[in-house]
Amino acid sequence: MTDVLEQLDRLDDPRPFTPSPELVASARSRGRALRRRRRLAALAVAVPIVLLAAALGAAAYVDHRTGEVHRIRTAAGVLTPEDGGPFNVLLVGTDGPRGQAGVRTDAMVLVHVDPTARHLNLVSIPRDLVWSTTSPRIDTVLGTQGPSVLIEQLESHLDLQISHYVEIDEPGLVALIDHVGGLRLHADGELLDPTVGLDLPAGSTLDGRTVVALARSRHLESRNPSTGVVTLDQSADLGREYRQRVLLEAIWQELRGMPDDLHSLTTLVDVFADHTTIDAGFSRSELVSLLRWGRTLNEAYSMLLPVFPFVSPEGADVLTLDPARAPSVIDTYLGGDAPTGATATTAPHGADPSPSTIGLTSC
């Protein structure tokens, strides 16, 4: 360093100045250090700006897409406004694309939401349910008379109030399951139902289309891979309702385990916006609050609405409401209290005995 300073002192000498190798190396090192500091400073400023812009952009996109969710106006007085306390949501899964004429409900679940609780209650409605010997099956009401009539019938016959309506179509369910990476289920054996194109090896991860086929199966068979013995599930619609609750358990587990990254969030919002119908009174802030609440749940309980099987005058196998047991189930599960004696799990799982002779559980 002393040598360098001496050479700088001789810069005004009449003889041409020739910098020493040490001075040249020092100057170059100093220049590189300064340039490196400027780049780091610029990067330190740019990174937060880019991250903030990405976050704001994602928030704006989520807000925009949530606003594009298809909304319907139900008949005046059908839905009961929320008052800040517990409320019920009717969740419907249809068998075709949104807006398709004559669409049927493959799944119906009444979801009880209590914002102050750490659990969720669900009661599934069998699609073969009829209110009388002359009334149509409940799964045809939506496609022929619309959601307002469906809500009115459930409120009237079950003596409860419904505050919101959510409907997801079949392509949306397929996309949702594929987005979370499929569902992992454990079955007693290979699952078969040629009527819906189901041929599922034991221990498989189910993609969206396979899950839909399993949820619609009414003639499910289980084949033992070792012996080849085939067992037919004779529980029909009741067994299907049980399996749908197992599938709900698996879906809920996967959604709760999703990473909180922007890609996962925006893709999930896209599925919701493109395939879901909600009532016009379901605001974006309520939707976001409900989603946040759902991620905090510790337990959930589910139950099939108590019914009796019987044969209609036309010879069809249908179900009718059990007047002795139904009021108790409705009060317990849809009235805000945790079910007494129910099996609490980290997901919706049948607290009532399974009517199916084929075991199926989420992994």
C-alpha positions as CSV (number, residue, x, y, z in Angstrom):
1,M,0.0,0.0,0.0
2,T,2.9,2.4,0.8
3,D,4.4,1.8,-2.6
4,V,1.1,2.6,-4.3
5,L,0.7,5.9,-2.4
6,E,4.3,6.9,-3.3
7,Q,3.5,6.4,-6.9
8,L,0.4,8.5,-6.7
9,D,2.4,11.3,-5.2
10,R,4.6,11.3,-8.4
11,L,1.6,11.8,-10.8
12,D,2.7,15.4,-11.5
13,D,6.3,14.4,-12.5
14,P,7.4,15.6,-16.0
15,R,8.2,12.0,-16.9
16,P,5.3,9.9,-18.1
17,F,3.7,8.0,-15.3
18,T,3.7,4.2,-15.6
19,P,1.6,2.6,-12.9
20,S,3.0,-0.4,-11.2
21,P,1.4,-3.8,-11.5
22,E,0.3,-3.5,-7.8
23,L,-1.5,-0.2,-8.5
24,V,-3.3,-1.7,-11.5
25,A,-4.4,-4.7,-9.6
26,S,-5.6,-2.6,-6.7
27,A,-7.6,-0.3,-8.9
28,R,-9.2,-3.2,-10.7
29,S,-10.1,-4.9,-7.4
30,R,-11.6,-1.7,-6.1
31,G,-13.7,-1.3,-9.2
32,R,-15.0,-4.9,-9.0
33,A,-15.9,-4.4,-5.3
34,L,-17.8,-1.1,-6.1
35,R,-19.7,-2.7,-9.0
36,R,-20.5,-5.7,-6.8
37,R,-21.9,-3.5,-4.1
38,R,-24.0,-1.6,-6.6
39,R,-25.5,-4.8,-8.0
40,L,-26.3,-6.1,-4.5
41,A,-27.9,-2.9,-3.5
42,A,-30.0,-2.9,-6.7
43,L,-31.0,-6.5,-6.1
44,A,-31.9,-5.8,-2.4
45,V,-34.3,-3.1,-3.7
46,A,-35.6,-5.1,-6.6
47,V,-36.4,-8.4,-4.9
48,P,-39.0,-7.0,-2.4
49,I,-40.6,-5.0,-5.2
50,V,-40.9,-8.1,-7.4
51,L,-42.3,-10.1,-4.5
52,L,-44.7,-7.4,-3.6
53,A,-45.9,-7.0,-7.2
54,A,-46.3,-10.8,-7.5
55,A,-48.3,-10.9,-4.3
56,L,-50.5,-8.0,-5.3
57,G,-50.9,-9.5,-8.7
58,A,-52.0,-12.9,-7.3
59,A,-54.3,-11.2,-4.8
60,A,-55.9,-9.2,-7.7
61,Y,-56.2,-12.3,-9.8
62,V,-57.8,-14.3,-7.0
63,D,-60.2,-11.4,-6.3
64,H,-61.0,-11.2,-10.0
65,R,-61.6,-14.9,-10.5
66,T,-63.6,-15.2,-7.3
67,G,-65.8,-12.5,-8.7
68,E,-66.4,-14.6,-11.8
69,V,-67.9,-17.5,-10.0
70,H,-71.3,-18.2,-11.4
71,R,-74.0,-16.9,-9.1
72,I,-77.7,-17.6,-9.2
73,R,-80.6,-15.8,-7.7
74,T,-82.8,-18.2,-5.7
75,A,-86.5,-17.4,-5.1
76,A,-87.1,-14.6,-2.5
77,G,-87.2,-15.9,1.0
78,V,-85.6,-19.3,0.2
79,L,-82.3,-18.7,1.8
80,T,-82.0,-17.6,5.4
81,P,-79.6,-14.6,5.9
82,E,-76.7,-15.2,8.2
83,D,-76.7,-13.4,11.6
84,G,-73.1,-14.0,12.5
85,G,-73.8,-17.4,14.2
86,P,-73.9,-21.0,12.9
87,F,-75.4,-21.6,9.5
88,N,-76.1,-24.4,7.0
89,V,-74.8,-24.7,3.4
90,L,-76.3,-27.1,0.8
91,L,-73.4,-28.6,-1.2
92,V,-74.5,-30.3,-4.4
93,G,-72.5,-32.3,-6.9
94,T,-74.1,-32.8,-10.3
95,D,-73.6,-35.5,-13.0
96,G,-72.8,-33.1,-15.9
97,P,-71.4,-29.8,-16.9
98,R,-72.8,-26.6,-15.4
99,G,-76.0,-25.4,-17.0
100,Q,-76.7,-28.7,-18.7
101,A,-80.5,-29.4,-19.1
102,G,-81.9,-32.2,-17.0
103,V,-78.8,-32.4,-14.7
104,R,-79.1,-34.7,-11.7
105,T,-77.6,-34.5,-8.3
106,D,-75.1,-37.3,-7.7
107,A,-74.3,-36.0,-4.2
108,M,-76.0,-33.8,-1.7
109,V,-74.5,-32.8,1.6
110,L,-75.8,-30.4,4.3
111,V,-72.8,-28.7,5.8
112,H,-73.1,-27.0,9.3
113,V,-70.7,-24.2,9.7
114,D,-70.1,-22.7,13.2
115,P,-67.3,-20.0,12.9
116,T,-66.5,-20.4,16.6
117,A,-66.1,-24.1,16.5
118,R,-63.1,-26.3,15.6
119,H,-65.2,-29.0,14.0
120,L,-67.4,-29.5,11.0
121,N,-70.7,-31.4,10.8
122,L,-72.1,-33.0,7.6
123,V,-75.3,-34.8,6.8
124,S,-75.5,-36.6,3.4
125,I,-78.8,-36.8,1.6
126,P,-79.4,-40.0,-0.4
127,R,-80.2,-39.3,-4.1
128,D,-82.9,-42.0,-4.1
129,L,-84.9,-40.2,-1.3
130,V,-88.6,-39.5,-1.9
131,W,-90.9,-37.5,0.4
132,S,-94.0,-39.6,-0.5
133,T,-95.0,-42.5,-2.7
134,T,-96.0,-40.0,-5.5
135,S,-93.1,-37.5,-5.3
136,P,-90.1,-37.7,-7.6
137,R,-86.7,-38.8,-6.3
138,I,-84.7,-35.9,-4.8
139,D,-81.9,-36.2,-7.4
140,T,-84.2,-35.1,-10.2
141,V,-85.6,-31.9,-8.5
142,L,-82.6,-29.7,-9.4
143,G,-82.6,-30.5,-13.1
144,T,-86.4,-30.2,-13.5
145,Q,-87.5,-27.5,-11.0
146,G,-84.3,-25.7,-10.0
147,P,-82.3,-25.0,-6.8
148,S,-85.0,-22.9,-5.1
149,V,-87.5,-25.8,-5.1
150,L,-84.7,-28.2,-3.9
151,I,-83.9,-25.9,-1.0
152,E,-87.5,-25.4,-0.1
153,Q,-88.2,-29.1,0.0
154,L,-85.2,-29.8,2.2
155,E,-86.1,-27.0,4.6
156,S,-89.7,-28.0,4.8
157,H,-89.3,-31.8,5.2
158,L,-86.3,-31.6,7.4
159,D,-87.4,-28.6,9.5
160,L,-84.1,-26.7,9.2
161,Q,-82.8,-23.5,7.6
162,I,-80.3,-23.2,4.7
163,S,-78.3,-20.0,4.3
164,H,-76.1,-20.8,1.2
165,Y,-76.1,-22.9,-1.9
166,V,-72.9,-24.3,-3.5
167,E,-73.0,-26.5,-6.6
168,I,-70.0,-28.1,-8.3
169,D,-70.3,-29.9,-11.7
170,E,-68.7,-33.3,-12.6
171,P,-65.8,-31.8,-14.7
172,G,-65.0,-29.5,-11.7
173,L,-64.7,-32.4,-9.3
174,V,-62.4,-34.2,-11.8
175,A,-60.2,-31.1,-12.1
176,L,-60.2,-30.6,-8.3
177,I,-59.0,-34.1,-7.5
178,D,-56.4,-34.0,-10.3
179,H,-55.1,-30.7,-9.0
180,V,-54.5,-32.1,-5.5
181,G,-52.6,-35.1,-7.0
182,G,-55.4,-37.7,-6.7
183,L,-56.8,-39.6,-3.7
184,R,-55.2,-42.4,-1.8
185,L,-57.7,-45.0,-0.6
186,H,-57.5,-48.4,1.0
187,A,-59.9,-51.1,-0.2
188,D,-60.4,-54.7,0.8
189,G,-59.6,-55.8,-2.8
190,E,-59.9,-54.8,-6.4
191,L,-63.0,-52.6,-7.0
192,L,-65.1,-53.3,-10.1
193,D,-68.3,-51.8,-11.6
194,P,-68.7,-52.3,-15.4
195,T,-71.7,-50.0,-15.4
196,V,-69.6,-47.0,-14.7
197,G,-66.3,-48.3,-16.2
198,L,-64.6,-48.9,-12.8
199,D,-61.7,-51.3,-12.7
200,L,-59.5,-50.3,-9.8
201,P,-56.5,-52.4,-8.6
202,A,-56.0,-52.6,-4.8
203,G,-53.9,-49.9,-3.3
204,S,-54.2,-47.4,-6.2
205,T,-54.1,-43.7,-6.2
206,L,-57.3,-42.5,-7.8
207,D,-57.4,-39.7,-10.4
208,G,-60.4,-37.5,-10.9
209,R,-62.3,-39.6,-13.4
210,T,-61.8,-42.8,-11.3
211,V,-63.1,-41.0,-8.2
212,V,-66.2,-39.9,-10.0
213,A,-66.8,-43.4,-11.2
214,L,-66.4,-44.8,-7.7
215,A,-68.7,-42.1,-6.3
216,R,-71.5,-43.0,-8.8
217,S,-71.1,-46.8,-8.5
218,R,-74.4,-48.6,-7.4
219,H,-73.2,-52.1,-8.3
220,L,-69.8,-52.2,-6.7
221,E,-67.9,-55.5,-6.6
222,S,-64.7,-56.4,-4.7
223,R,-62.4,-59.1,-6.1
224,N,-59.8,-60.7,-3.8
225,P,-56.5,-60.5,-5.7
226,S,-55.3,-63.8,-4.1
227,T,-58.3,-66.0,-4.5
228,G,-60.2,-64.3,-7.3
229,V,-63.4,-64.4,-5.2
230,V,-65.8,-61.6,-6.1
231,T,-68.1,-60.0,-3.4
232,L,-71.1,-57.9,-4.6
233,D,-72.1,-54.9,-2.4
234,Q,-75.9,-55.1,-2.1
235,S,-76.3,-51.9,-0.2
236,A,-77.0,-49.9,-3.4
237,D,-77.6,-46.2,-2.8
238,L,-76.9,-46.4,0.9
239,G,-73.5,-47.9,0.2
240,R,-72.8,-45.3,-2.4
241,E,-73.6,-42.5,0.2
242,Y,-71.2,-44.1,2.6
243,R,-68.4,-44.2,0.0
244,Q,-69.1,-40.6,-1.0
245,R,-68.4,-39.6,2.6
246,V,-65.1,-41.5,2.5
247,L,-64.2,-39.7,-0.6
248,L,-65.1,-36.4,1.0
249,E,-62.7,-37.3,3.8
250,A,-59.9,-37.9,1.4
251,I,-60.6,-34.7,-0.6
252,W,-60.7,-32.7,2.6
253,Q,-57.4,-34.2,3.8
254,E,-55.7,-33.3,0.5
255,L,-57.0,-29.8,0.5
256,R,-55.8,-29.2,4.0
257,G,-52.4,-30.4,3.1
258,M,-52.0,-28.2,0.0
259,P,-49.0,-25.8,0.1
260,D,-49.8,-22.1,0.5
261,D,-48.0,-21.1,-2.6
262,L,-49.4,-18.8,-5.3
263,H,-49.6,-21.5,-8.0
264,S,-51.7,-23.8,-5.9
265,L,-54.0,-21.0,-4.8
266,T,-54.6,-19.6,-8.3
267,T,-55.2,-23.0,-9.8
268,L,-57.7,-23.9,-7.1
269,V,-59.5,-20.6,-7.7
270,D,-59.6,-21.3,-11.4
271,V,-61.3,-24.7,-10.8
272,F,-63.7,-23.0,-8.4
273,A,-64.5,-20.2,-10.8
274,D,-65.0,-22.4,-13.9
275,H,-67.1,-25.2,-12.4
276,T,-69.0,-23.9,-9.3
277,T,-72.4,-22.2,-8.9
278,I,-73.2,-20.3,-5.7
279,D,-76.1,-18.2,-4.5
280,A,-75.9,-14.5,-5.3
281,G,-75.8,-13.6,-1.6
282,F,-72.5,-15.5,-1.0
283,S,-70.0,-12.7,-1.0
284,R,-66.3,-13.0,-1.8
285,S,-65.3,-12.0,1.8
286,E,-67.6,-14.8,3.1
287,L,-66.1,-17.3,0.7
288,V,-62.5,-16.4,1.8
289,S,-63.4,-16.5,5.5
290,L,-65.0,-19.9,5.0
291,L,-61.9,-21.3,3.3
292,R,-59.6,-19.9,6.0
293,W,-61.8,-21.4,8.7
294,G,-61.9,-24.8,6.9
295,R,-58.1,-25.0,7.1
296,T,-58.1,-24.6,10.9
297,L,-60.5,-27.5,11.6
298,N,-59.3,-30.3,13.9
299,E,-62.3,-32.7,13.6
300,A,-65.3,-33.3,11.5
301,Y,-68.3,-35.6,11.8
302,S,-70.6,-37.0,9.2
303,M,-73.9,-38.9,9.1
304,L,-76.3,-40.3,6.6
305,L,-79.8,-39.0,6.9
306,P,-81.8,-41.8,8.5
307,V,-84.0,-43.5,5.9
308,F,-86.1,-46.6,5.2
309,P,-85.8,-48.6,1.9
310,F,-89.1,-49.4,0.2
311,V,-90.4,-50.2,-3.3
312,S,-92.5,-47.5,-5.0
313,P,-95.8,-48.3,-6.7
314,E,-93.9,-48.3,-10.0
315,G,-91.5,-51.0,-8.7
316,A,-88.5,-48.7,-8.1
317,D,-86.2,-49.2,-5.2
318,V,-86.3,-45.9,-3.3
319,L,-85.8,-44.5,0.2
320,T,-88.1,-42.6,2.5
321,L,-87.3,-40.5,5.6
322,D,-87.2,-42.3,9.0
323,P,-89.5,-40.0,11.1
324,A,-88.3,-41.5,14.4
325,R,-84.5,-41.0,13.9
326,A,-84.2,-38.1,11.5
327,P,-85.1,-35.3,13.9
328,S,-82.5,-36.3,16.4
329,V,-79.7,-36.5,13.7
330,I,-80.8,-33.1,12.3
331,D,-80.7,-31.5,15.7
332,T,-77.4,-33.0,16.6
333,Y,-75.5,-32.6,13.4
334,L,-77.1,-29.4,12.0
335,G,-77.8,-27.7,15.2
336,G,-74.2,-26.8,16.1
337,D,-73.3,-29.4,18.7
338,A,-70.6,-32.1,18.3
339,P,-72.4,-35.4,17.9
340,T,-72.6,-37.4,21.2
341,G,-70.9,-40.7,20.9
342,A,-69.7,-40.1,17.3
343,T,-66.3,-41.1,16.2
344,A,-64.2,-38.0,15.9
345,T,-61.5,-38.0,13.3
346,T,-59.5,-35.5,11.4
347,A,-61.9,-35.7,8.5
348,P,-65.5,-36.5,7.7
349,H,-65.9,-40.2,8.5
350,G,-69.1,-42.2,9.0
351,A,-70.2,-42.1,12.6
352,D,-73.0,-44.4,11.6
353,P,-72.3,-48.0,10.8
354,S,-71.4,-48.5,7.1
355,P,-74.2,-50.2,5.2
356,S,-71.6,-51.4,2.6
357,T,-70.2,-54.9,2.8
358,I,-67.0,-53.6,1.0
359,G,-64.5,-51.9,3.2
360,L,-63.1,-48.5,1.9
361,T,-61.1,-46.0,3.9
362,S,-58.9,-43.0,3.2
363,C,-55.2,-43.3,3.7
